[in-house]
Amino acid sequence: MKGQLLVLICIISLSLGAEEQVLRLGGSATWNGVETMAGVEIETQGQPYSAVTLSSRKPVTELPDLWLTFDEAGPDRFADSMGHYTVTAGQSVLRSSSSQARLGNGAALFTGITVTPSGSSAQTGILIKPGPGALFASGSQIEEFSLDFWLYPANLEKGEQILTWSSGRKTAGGQSLFQRIRCQVANNSLEWIFSDFFTSVEDNDRLNLYLKGIDKLLPRTWSHHLIRYDARQGVLEYLVNGTIEAVIYTTKNQKPGGEIYTPKLGAGGLFILGERFSGLIDNVRILPAYSERGVETKYALSGGYIVTKTLDMGFTNSQVLKVLADVGIPKEGAVPPQIQLFIRTINNPYQWIEDESDSWIPIESGKLLGQQVRGRYVQVKVQLYPSDTGESAPRLHNLSIVYEPDVPPPPPSMVQAIARDGAVELLWKPSPDRDLAGYVVYYGSAPGTYFGTDALLGPSPIDVGLRTSIVIDGLQNGRVYYFSIAAYDKASPAHIGALSREVAARPLRMER
């Protein structure tokens, strides 16, 4: 009784169609199934598995003279992306995780003064030494320049040094000068001091300039700082988060009009970043021009996307049931981050129309799809958008494509072969499949080799439609023939299933 019940259950399950299957990307399955990425990156740090999120890396639209991204693997590998400066990080400098960084995969993390076992203070901060061809190389003639960075202070203690540059030179009259640019914390804001950096045309007079921010900075909050010089007007400006907070003219009375004093550099100039500072600094740049670019959002408001590879569901006419996207959405902004899913299917992957947007069907995560989403091959596109402020992004942890393959019918059962005169009669029980369209009979003169050509109905295989018995005429008496039968479905082209058990018979001349 139990055996009969088991057979009945198997027949019912086969008649109801194939079981659901899943194609997975992300999570423990990795993202190797992604073909195209634009404006996104795969984030691996700080999570059990990697996730797809928007990239905060910015395209280069202005060629910097110095560019420190701090995206390298560690502080010992920090480098100028432009190759103009050598960079050496002190013992107190670390590299932050991507989640702490303002842009890219890391930021420079400054932990303050490091004391060696002997009790002496070690090098703190990051030393940046100009090389040949750098804007701040010894004796370089600077016209316009801009310097900007992102700052995340831990405490904003008075006297913390954000950036210093120092050099020495002799004037045209032989006087020795010590030049300096200093950016430091003062009363919860930053102040800039330029000492003997700007000089008169005759080099007989120099300026000491002071600029200070207006708004108070907040600890543990990112802010953007830009100092820029316009040589045509002789104006030096300090901007915080895109707003001008201090302006001064490089003239004798530091007002518009009069002789413009210009930068003149000595020998042995050196930058120190983050000396006696606790917090994060990211994306430090020097540009050989007056930058008119405003502060950009962390993520491009246009967002980014991924497109999966052409994934094979095994059989033509397979149906995609739903797509599940496991997404982390920060609650930030009036319009929070979000994603949008698209799908397309096809039976022949060489017929994709790459630039045809109409081929993509917008869908919702977890929602059952209609019968029209069918094919052997499937692609999914995921569009990621940041919050309206551009400061937070969604994280796609994994993607699951749930589908039902249009599998071919199972083979018929209880196949019998009865020898006749010059023929073999075949009989079988029907295949229990609701999509059944017919059967094909394979035959041959050796076991498992079905290349027969003797039958009057034609060479192997023979399409016999929905019949469950057939007489194969035209066979040679005395020769053993081997047969196997497969079922096929209503798909176009039809799916031919597995072969039944093999049966054999020898046609013989019968008495009349």
PLY file of the C-alpha trace (Angstrom):
ply
format ascii 1.0
element vertex 512
property float x
property float y
property float z
element edge 511
property int vertex1
property int vertex2
end_header
0.00 0.00 0.00
2.83 2.40 0.89
4.55 1.72 -2.43
1.33 2.44 -4.35
0.86 5.69 -2.41
4.45 6.78 -3.18
3.94 6.14 -6.90
0.69 8.14 -6.82
2.41 11.11 -5.12
5.22 11.05 -7.70
2.71 11.03 -10.57
0.77 13.95 -9.08
3.94 16.02 -8.53
5.11 15.42 -12.09
1.77 16.41 -13.49
1.86 19.71 -11.60
5.05 20.82 -13.39
8.67 21.48 -12.38
9.74 22.62 -8.95
10.86 26.20 -8.40
14.56 26.89 -8.76
16.65 29.92 -7.78
19.56 31.79 -9.35
21.44 33.70 -6.64
23.86 36.61 -6.77
25.55 38.23 -3.80
25.70 36.96 -0.25
27.57 33.67 -0.04
27.13 33.28 -3.82
29.37 36.36 -4.55
28.73 38.87 -7.33
30.48 37.01 -10.15
27.18 36.94 -12.02
27.30 40.71 -12.59
28.30 41.77 -16.10
28.05 45.58 -16.03
28.58 48.11 -13.22
28.19 51.89 -13.55
28.44 54.33 -10.66
28.49 51.49 -8.13
31.06 49.37 -6.34
31.16 46.14 -4.37
31.69 46.92 -0.70
33.42 44.16 1.25
34.47 45.68 4.57
32.47 45.53 7.78
29.95 42.94 6.55
29.81 39.12 6.55
29.29 39.24 2.79
29.90 41.86 0.14
27.16 44.26 -0.96
26.60 46.45 -4.01
26.31 50.13 -3.18
26.77 53.46 -4.91
30.34 54.57 -5.42
31.45 57.81 -3.79
34.52 57.99 -6.02
34.41 61.09 -8.19
35.40 61.21 -11.85
38.39 63.41 -12.60
37.06 66.57 -14.26
39.92 68.81 -13.12
43.44 67.39 -13.26
44.92 67.84 -9.77
48.53 68.49 -8.92
48.16 66.43 -5.72
45.43 63.90 -4.99
45.32 61.83 -1.82
42.36 59.46 -1.76
43.54 57.22 1.13
41.86 54.27 -0.60
45.04 52.19 -0.45
45.24 49.07 1.73
47.05 50.79 4.61
48.84 54.01 5.68
52.18 52.58 4.54
50.74 52.58 1.02
49.23 56.06 0.98
50.33 57.76 -2.23
49.70 60.75 -4.46
47.54 59.47 -7.30
49.18 61.97 -9.64
52.73 60.91 -8.77
54.04 64.45 -8.11
54.57 64.08 -4.34
56.08 61.43 -2.06
53.91 60.55 0.92
55.07 59.17 4.29
52.57 58.39 7.07
53.58 58.64 10.71
53.07 55.90 13.30
49.94 57.54 14.66
48.16 57.49 11.29
45.76 54.69 10.39
43.41 53.96 7.50
39.69 54.05 8.22
37.10 51.63 6.88
34.98 52.54 3.88
31.97 53.13 6.14
33.89 55.88 7.96
35.31 57.48 4.82
33.72 60.48 3.16
34.65 59.39 -0.36
35.98 56.12 -1.74
37.09 53.16 0.34
39.10 54.83 3.08
40.19 57.99 4.87
43.29 58.96 6.84
42.62 58.42 10.56
44.76 60.59 12.85
45.05 59.53 16.48
47.20 62.34 17.90
50.76 62.27 19.26
52.50 58.90 19.44
55.09 58.40 22.19
57.84 55.85 21.61
59.03 53.46 24.36
61.97 55.83 24.99
59.53 58.58 25.83
60.27 60.74 22.79
57.48 61.75 20.43
57.39 60.00 17.09
56.49 61.53 13.76
52.82 62.41 13.66
50.74 63.24 10.65
51.56 62.62 7.00
54.63 64.14 5.32
54.04 65.26 1.73
57.20 66.18 -0.17
56.98 67.81 -3.61
58.93 66.17 -6.39
60.10 67.57 -9.73
57.16 68.94 -11.68
54.96 69.48 -8.61
53.22 72.82 -8.22
54.96 73.36 -4.87
58.38 72.14 -6.02
61.39 74.27 -5.05
61.47 77.55 -6.95
58.18 76.85 -8.75
56.28 79.85 -10.15
52.70 79.61 -8.89
50.00 81.69 -10.49
46.63 80.34 -9.36
46.00 77.43 -7.02
43.30 75.69 -4.99
43.61 73.33 -2.04
40.68 71.38 -0.63
39.93 68.47 1.70
37.19 66.84 3.76
37.52 67.07 7.55
35.96 64.99 10.34
37.37 66.24 13.67
37.02 64.16 16.81
37.19 67.00 19.34
38.13 70.32 17.63
40.72 71.19 20.26
42.37 74.59 19.90
45.78 74.41 18.26
45.22 71.16 16.38
47.21 71.38 13.16
45.26 70.40 10.06
47.80 71.33 7.43
51.15 73.14 7.36
53.57 73.96 4.59
57.00 75.43 5.27
59.95 76.44 3.16
62.96 78.74 3.26
64.26 81.16 0.65
66.40 84.21 0.13
64.93 87.45 -1.18
66.34 89.39 -4.11
68.19 91.51 -1.52
69.75 88.44 0.14
67.47 88.31 3.18
66.66 84.83 4.54
62.95 84.12 4.95
60.98 81.32 6.56
57.77 80.83 4.64
54.75 79.09 6.03
51.12 78.21 5.32
49.23 76.97 8.35
45.66 75.70 8.80
44.70 75.06 12.41
41.75 74.86 14.81
40.79 78.08 16.61
37.55 78.48 18.57
35.71 75.64 16.83
36.56 76.82 13.35
39.60 76.78 11.09
42.03 79.63 10.53
44.54 80.02 7.72
47.84 81.91 8.08
50.05 82.76 5.10
53.46 84.04 6.22
55.83 85.55 3.61
54.17 83.45 0.90
52.96 86.39 -1.20
55.59 88.89 -2.30
55.77 92.12 -4.32
57.05 92.18 -7.90
60.40 93.57 -6.80
60.54 91.09 -3.90
61.17 93.93 -1.45
57.98 93.44 0.52
55.94 90.47 1.73
52.50 89.86 3.20
51.26 88.07 6.30
47.63 87.11 5.68
45.00 85.70 8.04
41.64 84.14 7.17
39.20 82.56 9.60
35.96 80.66 9.17
32.70 82.18 10.43
30.47 79.20 11.21
31.39 76.85 14.03
32.34 73.37 12.98
30.80 70.34 14.64
32.85 67.46 16.04
32.26 64.09 14.37
30.71 65.73 11.32
32.17 65.90 7.83
32.79 69.35 6.34
34.46 70.45 3.11
37.21 73.10 3.15
38.61 74.94 0.15
41.24 77.68 -0.05
41.69 79.18 -3.51
43.65 82.01 -5.13
42.62 84.06 -8.17
45.77 85.68 -9.61
43.86 88.02 -11.93
42.12 89.78 -9.08
44.68 88.97 -6.42
42.01 87.48 -4.15
42.39 84.65 -1.65
39.14 82.96 -0.55
38.26 80.39 2.10
35.08 78.33 1.61
33.41 75.89 4.00
30.84 73.51 2.50
30.73 75.63 -0.64
30.07 78.93 1.16
32.64 81.73 1.17
33.56 82.48 4.78
36.65 84.66 4.39
38.09 86.82 1.59
41.31 88.77 1.50
43.22 90.57 -1.25
46.93 90.03 -1.80
47.70 93.75 -1.95
49.61 96.06 0.40
46.46 97.18 2.25
44.68 93.82 1.66
41.88 95.56 -0.24
40.97 95.70 -3.95
43.28 97.89 -6.06
46.99 98.45 -5.99
49.88 96.13 -6.74
49.00 92.43 -6.52
51.45 90.39 -4.50
52.00 86.88 -5.92
53.28 83.55 -4.53
57.03 82.98 -4.61
58.45 79.70 -3.36
61.81 78.88 -1.86
63.64 75.57 -1.58
62.89 72.45 0.45
59.17 72.98 0.84
57.28 70.33 2.82
53.61 69.71 3.73
52.54 68.06 6.97
48.95 66.85 7.13
47.17 66.14 10.42
50.01 66.98 12.81
48.70 66.91 16.40
45.18 66.22 15.12
42.56 63.64 16.09
39.96 62.71 13.50
39.62 61.89 9.80
40.81 63.68 6.67
39.81 62.55 3.20
40.32 63.43 -0.47
43.08 66.04 -0.20
43.73 67.87 -3.46
45.89 70.66 -4.80
44.86 72.08 -8.17
46.97 74.41 -10.31
43.95 76.64 -10.94
41.24 78.65 -9.26
38.54 76.05 -8.63
34.98 77.20 -9.26
33.56 73.78 -8.56
31.02 73.67 -5.75
30.76 71.05 -3.04
29.50 67.79 -4.46
27.19 65.40 -2.70
28.76 62.19 -1.46
26.89 60.18 -4.09
25.87 61.33 -7.55
22.15 62.09 -7.53
21.80 60.25 -10.84
22.70 57.03 -9.02
24.21 53.94 -10.60
23.26 50.44 -11.71
24.31 46.83 -12.22
23.28 44.43 -14.97
23.63 40.69 -14.46
25.20 38.39 -16.97
22.90 36.44 -19.27
21.81 33.70 -16.86
20.72 30.29 -18.18
17.52 28.73 -16.78
18.19 25.50 -18.67
15.18 25.26 -20.97
13.38 27.53 -23.41
10.06 28.94 -22.27
11.03 28.77 -18.56
9.00 31.18 -16.45
10.46 33.72 -14.02
8.15 33.78 -11.01
9.66 36.65 -9.02
12.86 38.50 -8.19
13.85 39.10 -4.57
16.25 41.91 -3.66
17.63 42.02 -0.11
18.34 45.73 0.32
19.44 47.89 3.24
17.84 51.34 3.08
19.11 54.04 5.48
16.36 56.32 6.80
17.85 59.62 5.69
16.51 62.57 3.75
13.01 63.59 2.72
13.33 61.01 -0.06
15.35 58.06 1.25
17.60 55.88 -0.91
15.84 53.35 -3.10
16.32 50.81 -5.87
14.39 49.89 -9.00
14.43 46.46 -10.63
14.13 45.59 -14.31
14.04 42.20 -16.06
14.15 40.80 -19.55
14.04 37.23 -20.92
14.76 35.61 -24.25
15.22 32.14 -25.78
18.21 33.09 -27.95
20.82 35.25 -26.15
22.23 36.44 -29.47
19.00 38.31 -30.13
19.39 40.79 -27.23
19.00 44.39 -28.37
21.60 46.09 -26.19
20.36 49.66 -26.53
16.65 48.85 -26.58
15.22 50.20 -23.33
11.79 48.79 -24.17
13.14 45.27 -23.66
13.48 45.93 -19.91
10.33 45.36 -17.85
10.11 47.25 -14.51
9.25 44.91 -11.64
8.88 44.99 -7.84
10.93 42.90 -5.46
9.00 39.85 -4.29
5.96 40.48 -6.51
4.73 37.57 -8.65
5.33 38.16 -12.35
3.02 37.46 -15.23
3.15 34.64 -17.74
4.92 36.87 -20.26
8.26 36.76 -18.41
9.44 33.60 -20.11
12.54 32.39 -21.91
15.63 30.29 -21.41
17.88 33.25 -20.59
17.28 36.07 -18.13
18.97 39.34 -17.19
18.17 41.62 -14.25
19.09 45.28 -13.97
19.18 47.02 -10.59
19.16 50.84 -10.52
20.37 52.34 -7.23
19.48 55.89 -6.16
20.82 57.88 -3.19
18.72 59.97 -0.82
17.64 63.38 -2.06
20.56 64.88 -0.10
23.03 62.60 -1.84
24.49 61.62 1.53
23.32 58.02 1.93
22.97 55.06 -0.42
21.15 51.73 -0.56
23.08 48.49 -0.13
22.08 45.50 -2.19
23.11 42.44 -0.16
21.86 39.73 -2.52
19.57 39.09 -5.46
17.48 35.95 -6.05
15.73 35.05 -9.32
13.02 32.48 -8.63
11.91 30.58 -11.74
10.14 27.47 -12.91
12.07 25.69 -15.67
9.96 24.40 -18.52
11.36 20.88 -18.14
10.55 18.20 -20.70
8.05 15.45 -19.81
9.32 12.32 -18.04
9.68 9.19 -20.22
6.82 6.71 -20.60
6.81 3.66 -18.34
6.26 -0.06 -18.76
7.65 -0.12 -22.30
7.25 -3.49 -24.03
8.66 -4.80 -27.29
6.90 -7.72 -29.10
8.62 -9.37 -32.06
6.65 -9.69 -35.31
7.46 -10.82 -38.83
9.74 -8.05 -40.15
8.54 -5.76 -37.42
8.45 -5.02 -33.68
5.37 -3.85 -31.86
5.98 -1.34 -29.07
3.54 -0.54 -26.24
3.90 1.79 -23.25
2.10 3.62 -20.46
1.68 7.38 -21.11
3.94 10.00 -19.59
2.13 11.77 -16.68
2.76 15.37 -17.81
0.09 18.01 -18.42
2.27 19.61 -21.13
2.69 16.37 -23.09
2.61 16.78 -26.89
3.86 13.40 -28.14
6.57 10.73 -28.25
9.65 9.90 -30.31
10.88 6.33 -30.77
14.62 5.70 -31.00
15.90 2.45 -32.44
19.13 0.81 -33.52
20.94 -2.47 -33.87
23.23 -2.12 -30.83
22.47 -1.36 -27.15
22.34 2.38 -26.47
23.08 3.20 -30.12
19.98 4.48 -31.87
20.95 5.21 -35.45
18.62 2.75 -37.17
17.46 3.35 -40.74
15.56 0.16 -41.64
12.02 1.10 -40.56
9.44 2.02 -43.18
8.46 4.99 -41.00
11.92 6.41 -41.45
15.29 6.64 -39.66
15.60 6.98 -35.89
14.04 8.82 -34.12
10.44 8.45 -35.28
7.79 10.96 -34.15
4.65 8.97 -33.32
2.55 11.77 -31.83
0.36 10.91 -28.85
0.03 7.21 -29.66
0.97 4.74 -26.92
1.61 1.84 -29.26
3.22 1.50 -32.67
4.34 -1.23 -35.07
7.77 -0.56 -36.52
7.70 -2.27 -39.94
10.47 -2.89 -42.44
12.93 -4.49 -40.03
15.20 -7.41 -40.91
14.23 -10.78 -39.53
16.86 -12.41 -37.37
18.45 -9.13 -36.31
18.06 -7.83 -32.74
16.77 -4.26 -32.49
16.95 -2.02 -29.43
14.35 0.62 -28.61
13.89 3.53 -26.24
11.10 6.12 -26.12
11.11 9.78 -25.03
8.25 12.24 -24.54
8.19 15.84 -25.74
6.14 18.88 -24.74
4.25 21.73 -26.43
7.11 24.25 -26.32
8.47 25.69 -29.53
10.95 24.21 -30.19
9.77 21.18 -28.25
11.67 19.89 -25.22
12.46 16.21 -25.66
12.81 14.42 -22.36
14.92 11.59 -21.05
14.85 8.13 -22.62
12.78 5.32 -21.21
14.31 2.00 -20.23
15.70 0.15 -23.22
13.83 -2.83 -24.63
14.92 -5.24 -27.35
13.33 -7.77 -29.74
14.33 -9.94 -32.73
11.87 -9.97 -35.66
11.35 -13.50 -37.08
9.44 -15.01 -39.96
6.22 -16.37 -38.52
4.21 -19.46 -39.54
1.13 -18.67 -41.58
0 1
1 2
2 3
3 4
4 5
5 6
6 7
7 8
8 9
9 10
10 11
11 12
12 13
13 14
14 15
15 16
16 17
17 18
18 19
19 20
20 21
21 22
22 23
23 24
24 25
25 26
26 27
27 28
28 29
29 30
30 31
31 32
32 33
33 34
34 35
35 36
36 37
37 38
38 39
39 40
40 41
41 42
42 43
43 44
44 45
45 46
46 47
47 48
48 49
49 50
50 51
51 52
52 53
53 54
54 55
55 56
56 57
57 58
58 59
59 60
60 61
61 62
62 63
63 64
64 65
65 66
66 67
67 68
68 69
69 70
70 71
71 72
72 73
73 74
74 75
75 76
76 77
77 78
78 79
79 80
80 81
81 82
82 83
83 84
84 85
85 86
86 87
87 88
88 89
89 90
90 91
91 92
92 93
93 94
94 95
95 96
96 97
97 98
98 99
99 100
100 101
101 102
102 103
103 104
104 105
105 106
106 107
107 108
108 109
109 110
110 111
111 112
112 113
113 114
114 115
115 116
116 117
117 118
118 119
119 120
120 121
121 122
122 123
123 124
124 125
125 126
126 127
127 128
128 129
129 130
130 131
131 132
132 133
133 134
134 135
135 136
136 137
137 138
138 139
139 140
140 141
141 142
142 143
143 144
144 145
145 146
146 147
147 148
148 149
149 150
150 151
151 152
152 153
153 154
154 155
155 156
156 157
157 158
158 159
159 160
160 161
161 162
162 163
163 164
164 165
165 166
166 167
167 168
168 169
169 170
170 171
171 172
172 173
173 174
174 175
175 176
176 177
177 178
178 179
179 180
180 181
181 182
182 183
183 184
184 185
185 186
186 187
187 188
188 189
189 190
190 191
191 192
192 193
193 194
194 195
195 196
196 197
197 198
198 199
199 200
200 201
201 202
202 203
203 204
204 205
205 206
206 207
207 208
208 209
209 210
210 211
211 212
212 213
213 214
214 215
215 216
216 217
217 218
218 219
219 220
220 221
221 222
222 223
223 224
224 225
225 226
226 227
227 228
228 229
229 230
230 231
231 232
232 233
233 234
234 235
235 236
236 237
237 238
238 239
239 240
240 241
241 242
242 243
243 244
244 245
245 246
246 247
247 248
248 249
249 250
250 251
251 252
252 253
253 254
254 255
255 256
256 257
257 258
258 259
259 260
260 261
261 262
262 263
263 264
264 265
265 266
266 267
267 268
268 269
269 270
270 271
271 272
272 273
273 274
274 275
275 276
276 277
277 278
278 279
279 280
280 281
281 282
282 283
283 284
284 285
285 286
286 287
287 288
288 289
289 290
290 291
291 292
292 293
293 294
294 295
295 296
296 297
297 298
298 299
299 300
300 301
301 302
302 303
303 304
304 305
305 306
306 307
307 308
308 309
309 310
310 311
311 312
312 313
313 314
314 315
315 316
316 317
317 318
318 319
319 320
320 321
321 322
322 323
323 324
324 325
325 326
326 327
327 328
328 329
329 330
330 331
331 332
332 333
333 334
334 335
335 336
336 337
337 338
338 339
339 340
340 341
341 342
342 343
343 344
344 345
345 346
346 347
347 348
348 349
349 350
350 351
351 352
352 353
353 354
354 355
355 356
356 357
357 358
358 359
359 360
360 361
361 362
362 363
363 364
364 365
365 366
366 367
367 368
368 369
369 370
370 371
371 372
372 373
373 374
374 375
375 376
376 377
377 378
378 379
379 380
380 381
381 382
382 383
383 384
384 385
385 386
386 387
387 388
388 389
389 390
390 391
391 392
392 393
393 394
394 395
395 396
396 397
397 398
398 399
399 400
400 401
401 402
402 403
403 404
404 405
405 406
406 407
407 408
408 409
409 410
410 411
411 412
412 413
413 414
414 415
415 416
416 417
417 418
418 419
419 420
420 421
421 422
422 423
423 424
424 425
425 426
426 427
427 428
428 429
429 430
430 431
431 432
432 433
433 434
434 435
435 436
436 437
437 438
438 439
439 440
440 441
441 442
442 443
443 444
444 445
445 446
446 447
447 448
448 449
449 450
450 451
451 452
452 453
453 454
454 455
455 456
456 457
457 458
458 459
459 460
460 461
461 462
462 463
463 464
464 465
465 466
466 467
467 468
468 469
469 470
470 471
471 472
472 473
473 474
474 475
475 476
476 477
477 478
478 479
479 480
480 481
481 482
482 483
483 484
484 485
485 486
486 487
487 488
488 489
489 490
490 491
491 492
492 493
493 494
494 495
495 496
496 497
497 498
498 499
499 500
500 501
501 502
502 503
503 504
504 505
505 506
506 507
507 508
508 509
509 510
510 511
